Amino acid sequence: MMNGQKPAADHSAAGFLFARIKVTSTCMRYTCTTAITQEGKWYVARCVELGVVSQGKTIPEAEKNLREAVELYLDDAPRKRRLLSKRAPMITMLDIQHG
């Protein structure tokens, strides 16, 4: 995590890393859930609540880039701020057998 901060939650399951990151945008503080997966040489970070996605060559870089992307998203779409819940979403695993 950047600046020595640890994520509020850190669970690894089936190649996913889930964490809560704090985002400060226009003097407001938001916490969003991130799902980080490795795709080839890149780590892809997704903000679960907003659908914002970024990437980086390392997990900390992916988190940093996602934080910046979410801040830009919130600056550009102030009404979307309402979508960020004060509670963490429920993250579950779904096992599907196909074919």
N, C-alpha and C positions, 0 to 999 in steps of 0.2 A: 504494500500500500504506500502511497506517496506520503512524504513528510513523517515517516515513522508511524502513521496511523494504521490500525488494524481494522479489517472489515468488521461490521457489527455481527455478521453471521458468515460462516465459511464452511460449506458442505460440499464434498466431492462425491459425485455419483454418476456412474456411466459416462465418464469423460467430461462432465459439466462441473464448473466451479460456480457456486452461487455466493454472492456477497451483497451487502447493502453499502452504497456509497452516498455520501452527503454532497449535495450540489448547492452552491450559493448563486442565486441569480437575482439581480435587481433588489438586493437587500433582503431577500427571502431565503430561507434554508429549506431544502427538500431532501428527502432520503428516498432513493429508488433501488430496486433490486436489480442486480446484474447477473446475467448468465454468461459465462465465458467458456468457449470451446476452442480447441485447437484444430485448425483446418490447414493441413500442410505445414508450412513454416510460420504461419500467422496464428495469433490468438484473436478470436472474434468475440467482442463484448457487446451484449444486448441489454438495454434497459427494458425490463419486463413490462413496466407500467406504460411506457410511452412508445415502445417499438423502435426507439433510436438505436442504431448499430454503428460500431466503429471497430477498428482493429489495431494491432500493434505486434511487433516482433517478440515482445515479452508480455507477461501478464500485467506488470506494472505500467508498461507503455499502453497496453490496450485499455486499462482502467483510466489512465490519464487522458487518452484520446476520447474515450466515451464521456468522461466528465465534461470536457470541452464541447463535444457535440451536443450533449444534453443542455448545457448552458446556452449555446447558440439557438437550439430549438426553442427553449423557454423564452429567450429574448425575442425571437421572431414570432412566436405564437403564444402570447400571454394567456389566452383563454384555456390553453392546454394544461396550464398549471393546476387546474381543478382536478385533473385526472390523477395526480399524484396523491395517493391515499396516505393517511397518517399511520396506517397499519401495513405491515408486510403482507404481500399476497401469499396464498398457500401454494407451495411448489410441491408437486407430487410426481411420481414416476408412473408411466403408463406402458405396460408390457403388451405388445400386440404380436400375435402370430398370424402371418399372412402367407397365403399361397400354399 
